[in-house]
Amino acid sequence: MKSLSPIKTYIDEFKPEIKTRLNSIYKIIRSHFPDASETFAYQMPTLKGKKNLIHFAGCANHIGIYPGAKGITFLLS
């Protein structure tokens, strides 16, 4: 059996409604940064190129998305 990535494991720890939203966000981010490596930074799932591209996190009452400089450039284009 193939083990889940650390980010997928992180997502799986949430309640179903949050998990669904985090999975959607993760898939969208992954589709735009397919070659990014996965890590954790600031205790959040992070996709990284040479530098951090984008962080995201599930919280009690919201989901946070924190783009790095390249992520902001992408979002504004």
Contacts in CASP RR format, 6 or more apart in sequence:
PFRMAT RR
TARGET T0000
AUTHOR 0000-0000-0000
METHOD contacts of the structure
MODEL  1
MKSLSPIKTYIDEFKPEIKTRLNSIYKIIRSHFPDASETFAYQMPTLKGK
KNLIHFAGCANHIGIYPGAKGITFLLS
4 12 0 8 1.000
5 38 0 8 1.000
6 38 0 8 1.000
6 40 0 8 1.000
6 45 0 8 1.000
7 26 0 8 1.000
7 38 0 8 1.000
7 45 0 8 1.000
8 26 0 8 1.000
10 40 0 8 1.000
10 45 0 8 1.000
11 19 0 8 1.000
11 22 0 8 1.000
11 23 0 8 1.000
11 26 0 8 1.000
11 45 0 8 1.000
12 19 0 8 1.000
14 22 0 8 1.000
14 58 0 8 1.000
18 58 0 8 1.000
18 63 0 8 1.000
21 63 0 8 1.000
22 56 0 8 1.000
22 58 0 8 1.000
22 63 0 8 1.000
25 56 0 8 1.000
25 63 0 8 1.000
25 65 0 8 1.000
26 45 0 8 1.000
26 56 0 8 1.000
29 47 0 8 1.000
29 54 0 8 1.000
29 56 0 8 1.000
30 36 0 8 1.000
30 47 0 8 1.000
32 74 0 8 1.000
33 47 0 8 1.000
33 49 0 8 1.000
33 53 0 8 1.000
33 54 0 8 1.000
35 49 0 8 1.000
36 47 0 8 1.000
36 48 0 8 1.000
36 49 0 8 1.000
36 53 0 8 1.000
37 47 0 8 1.000
37 48 0 8 1.000
37 49 0 8 1.000
38 45 0 8 1.000
38 46 0 8 1.000
38 47 0 8 1.000
38 48 0 8 1.000
39 46 0 8 1.000
39 47 0 8 1.000
39 48 0 8 1.000
40 46 0 8 1.000
41 48 0 8 1.000
41 52 0 8 1.000
41 55 0 8 1.000
42 55 0 8 1.000
43 57 0 8 1.000
44 55 0 8 1.000
44 56 0 8 1.000
44 57 0 8 1.000
44 66 0 8 1.000
45 55 0 8 1.000
45 56 0 8 1.000
45 57 0 8 1.000
46 52 0 8 1.000
46 53 0 8 1.000
46 54 0 8 1.000
46 55 0 8 1.000
47 53 0 8 1.000
47 54 0 8 1.000
49 70 0 8 1.000
51 68 0 8 1.000
51 69 0 8 1.000
51 70 0 8 1.000
52 68 0 8 1.000
53 67 0 8 1.000
53 68 0 8 1.000
53 70 0 8 1.000
53 71 0 8 1.000
54 65 0 8 1.000
54 66 0 8 1.000
54 67 0 8 1.000
54 68 0 8 1.000
54 71 0 8 1.000
55 65 0 8 1.000
55 66 0 8 1.000
55 67 0 8 1.000
55 68 0 8 1.000
56 63 0 8 1.000
56 64 0 8 1.000
56 65 0 8 1.000
56 66 0 8 1.000
57 63 0 8 1.000
57 64 0 8 1.000
57 66 0 8 1.000
58 64 0 8 1.000
67 74 0 8 1.000
67 75 0 8 1.000
END
